[in-house]
Amino acid sequence: MEIKNNIFEIDYDKLIQNGYRVFIFDFDNTLNKWKHSTIDEKTIKLFEDIKKKNAKVFIISNGKPRKLNYDIEALWLAKKPLTFKIKKFLKSKNLDKEKLVVIGDQIFTDMLLGKLLNAYIIKVEPIDTSKEFLITKFLRFLERLLLKILKVMI
């Protein structure tokens, strides 16, 4: 597991050199603020660069379906960290889950999903936590405690 400030700090070239070919990004607070529907130009360029290196990029989100400003395959209402919808999605795309990277901002959804899929996991800092569900705010509090404990143990 890696922890980065944002998706642009990740060394995608190294991951691709190590055989990872499928990159799954959470959307809300990983790629944009919660409930937004745009992907900025810098992120689009990043996705295009990853695709040029013979890798796949997908969005998997627990959020409601929305029309994005960029043509990318997405699985909405994914029910993370449960894996059944994601496994079905990966199978329908004929993708090897052994070469999978899960990137997201939440430990109890994105990182747990990655762990259950036996994927390489990268946690990024959330973009904006000011407008979230109360349960999400509580989970973020628990995440901060957990991360502090993990940092002491390392």
C-alpha positions as CSV (number, residue, x, y, z in Angstrom):
1,M,0.0,0.0,0.0
2,E,1.2,3.5,-0.8
3,I,-0.1,6.8,0.5
4,K,0.1,9.9,-1.7
5,N,-1.3,13.4,-1.5
6,N,-3.0,13.1,-4.9
7,I,-3.2,10.9,-8.1
8,F,-0.4,12.9,-9.7
9,E,2.2,11.8,-7.2
10,I,1.8,8.2,-8.2
11,D,4.6,6.6,-10.3
12,Y,2.5,5.0,-13.0
13,D,5.5,4.1,-15.2
14,K,7.0,2.0,-12.3
15,L,3.7,0.3,-11.8
16,I,3.3,-0.5,-15.5
17,Q,6.9,-1.8,-15.6
18,N,6.0,-4.1,-12.7
19,G,3.2,-5.6,-14.8
20,Y,0.2,-3.7,-13.6
21,R,-2.2,-3.1,-16.5
22,V,-5.5,-2.1,-14.9
23,F,-6.0,1.1,-13.0
24,I,-9.2,1.6,-11.1
25,F,-9.9,5.1,-9.7
26,D,-12.6,6.1,-7.3
27,F,-14.3,9.3,-8.5
28,D,-15.7,11.3,-5.6
29,N,-12.9,13.1,-3.7
30,T,-10.2,11.2,-5.6
31,L,-10.7,12.7,-9.1
32,N,-13.0,15.6,-8.2
33,K,-15.2,16.9,-5.4
34,W,-18.1,14.8,-4.2
35,K,-21.1,14.9,-6.6
36,H,-19.2,16.8,-9.3
37,S,-19.2,15.5,-12.9
38,T,-16.1,16.8,-14.5
39,I,-12.6,15.5,-15.0
40,D,-10.0,18.2,-15.3
41,E,-7.6,18.5,-18.3
42,K,-4.6,17.4,-16.2
43,T,-6.4,14.2,-15.1
44,I,-7.5,13.5,-18.7
45,K,-3.9,13.9,-19.9
46,L,-2.8,11.5,-17.1
47,F,-5.4,8.9,-18.2
48,E,-4.4,9.3,-21.9
49,D,-0.7,8.8,-20.9
50,I,-1.6,5.6,-19.0
51,K,-3.6,4.3,-21.9
52,K,-0.7,4.9,-24.4
53,K,1.3,2.5,-22.3
54,N,-1.0,-0.4,-23.0
55,A,-2.9,-0.1,-19.7
56,K,-6.6,0.3,-18.9
57,V,-8.3,3.0,-16.8
58,F,-11.7,2.7,-15.2
59,I,-13.8,4.6,-12.6
60,I,-15.5,2.5,-10.0
61,S,-17.6,4.6,-7.6
62,N,-20.3,4.1,-5.0
63,G,-21.8,7.4,-6.3
64,K,-24.9,7.7,-8.5
65,P,-24.4,7.4,-12.3
66,R,-23.6,10.7,-14.0
67,K,-22.5,11.9,-17.4
68,L,-18.9,12.9,-17.4
69,N,-17.1,15.3,-19.7
70,Y,-14.6,12.5,-20.7
71,D,-15.3,9.2,-22.3
72,I,-14.3,6.6,-19.8
73,E,-15.8,3.4,-18.7
74,A,-17.3,3.6,-15.2
75,L,-19.1,1.4,-12.8
76,W,-21.4,3.4,-10.6
77,L,-23.3,2.3,-7.5
78,A,-20.5,-0.2,-7.0
79,K,-21.3,-1.1,-3.4
80,K,-17.6,-0.9,-2.4
81,P,-16.0,-2.6,-0.5
82,L,-18.2,-5.5,-1.6
83,T,-16.5,-7.2,-4.6
84,F,-19.3,-8.9,-6.5
85,K,-20.2,-6.1,-8.9
86,I,-16.5,-5.2,-9.4
87,K,-15.5,-8.9,-10.1
88,K,-18.4,-9.1,-12.6
89,F,-17.3,-5.9,-14.2
90,L,-13.7,-7.1,-14.5
91,K,-14.8,-10.4,-15.9
92,S,-17.0,-8.7,-18.5
93,K,-14.0,-6.8,-19.7
94,N,-11.8,-10.0,-19.7
95,L,-9.4,-8.3,-17.3
96,D,-6.8,-10.0,-15.1
97,K,-7.4,-8.9,-11.5
98,E,-3.8,-10.0,-10.7
99,K,-2.6,-6.9,-12.5
100,L,-4.9,-4.5,-10.8
101,V,-4.3,-1.2,-9.0
102,V,-7.0,0.5,-6.9
103,I,-6.7,4.2,-6.2
104,G,-9.0,6.0,-3.9
105,D,-9.4,8.3,-0.9
106,Q,-11.1,6.1,1.7
107,I,-9.7,3.2,3.7
108,F,-13.0,1.6,4.5
109,T,-14.2,1.5,0.9
110,D,-11.5,1.9,-1.7
111,M,-8.6,0.3,0.2
112,L,-10.6,-2.5,1.7
113,L,-12.0,-3.2,-1.8
114,G,-8.4,-3.4,-3.1
115,K,-7.4,-5.7,-0.3
116,L,-10.3,-8.0,-0.9
117,L,-9.4,-8.1,-4.7
118,N,-5.8,-8.7,-3.8
119,A,-4.9,-5.6,-5.8
120,Y,-2.1,-3.1,-5.3
121,I,-3.7,-0.2,-3.3
122,I,-2.9,3.5,-3.3
123,K,-4.6,5.8,-0.9
124,V,-4.7,9.5,-1.8
125,E,-5.8,12.4,0.3
126,P,-9.4,13.5,-0.3
127,I,-9.9,16.6,-2.4
128,D,-12.6,18.2,-0.3
129,T,-14.3,16.8,2.8
130,S,-16.5,19.8,3.7
131,K,-19.7,18.4,2.1
132,E,-19.9,14.7,3.0
133,F,-22.5,12.4,4.6
134,L,-22.2,12.3,8.4
135,I,-21.2,8.6,8.3
136,T,-18.4,9.5,5.8
137,K,-17.2,12.2,8.2
138,F,-17.2,9.6,11.1
139,L,-15.3,7.1,8.9
140,R,-12.7,9.7,8.0
141,F,-12.2,10.3,11.7
142,L,-11.5,6.6,12.2
143,E,-9.2,6.6,9.2
144,R,-7.1,9.4,10.7
145,L,-6.8,7.4,13.9
146,L,-5.9,4.3,12.0
147,L,-3.3,6.1,9.9
148,K,-1.7,7.6,13.0
149,I,-1.4,4.2,14.5
150,L,0.1,2.7,11.4
151,K,2.6,5.5,11.1
152,V,3.8,4.8,14.7
153,M,4.1,1.1,13.9
154,I,6.2,1.6,10.8
